[in-house]
Amino acid sequence: MIRNTCALSTLAISFFILISPVWAGYQFYGADLDDAKWHTSGNRLECRLSQVIPGYGEATFKHRALQAMEFRVSSHYMPRKAGQALLFINPPDWKKYASRKVLGRVPLNTQKDAIVVPDDWAQRMALELREGMEAVWTHADWADGQDLITAKVLPLRFESAWRDFEQCAEHLINYGLDDVRSSEFYFSKEGMQLSAKEKDYLNRLAEYVSLDTDFQHISINSYTDSRGVRRANLAMSKKRADMVKNYLINKGVSPKHFVVVAQGEAKPKYDNRTESGRAKNRRVEVRLVK
């Protein structure tokens, strides 16, 4: 659906005339006043506030745990060549005394999220939308760059949706992928106990995979030192691996998400001739494979 006003058309053209010699045509995208809706979604890993732009794609404020907020624009068609997009704030018709504001240029990427706006500009856009302004961007068309595309999101019902988005962001987890990507647990010679620190890691890992399902599996590899009978060492490494696996299952992780290998005393990483080497070989390695 193509929507816009003559004033916005003139504004877009006047801005982009400086960076492109000739435009063959002009395309304008934005929701109807009746259809312009902001939708809040997310969990403790990521919060999103989005508006669909008919015929164009979707614009989203995204706040991920431990990361700054971004404004992302995904389009139905990926640009064939990288370029630039111009962002600006435009007053709606009813704001007679408000002025247009140019934010600046950002890269136009050849991927689904064609435009990614960093935190400071995203915060400015959110503030302007809360004040009843429109967020607008302009760039060359996806096919051959001959047409000028202008798209926008409307501020209707943004304030209440923004409050929901902020409330979601307040409950984001305080750790990220790097904090749960891998860990090693060490044991005494006959040890089968997990420390409080190790349990805390597993608790976080279980929560993380419940929030971010974009992973392949959880790898559990268990080892022992070379002291004792080889068969007994293999059995001990299997018990330790199963203990870690069952702990995660009891925390809600599906059994199908595991790849478990009990190595016993095989493939030692450290020198079994020393006490420190044997202590390091008695371990379970846990890794989240993305």
Secondary structure, 3 states (H helix, E strand, C coil): CCCCCHHHHHHHHHHHCCCCCCCCEEEEECCCCCCCCCEEEECCCEEEEEEEECCCEEEEEEEECCCCCEEEEEECCCCCCCEEEEEEEECCCCCCCCCCEEEEEEEECCCCEEEEECHHHHHHHHHHHHCCCEEEEEEECCCCCCEEEEEEECCCCHHHHHHHHHHHHCCCCCCCHHHHCEEEEECCCCCCCCCHHHHHHHHHHHHHHHHCCCCCEEEEEEECCCCCCHHHHHHHHHHHHHHHHHHHHHCCCCHHHEEEEEEECCCCCCCCCCHHHHHHHCEEEEEEEC
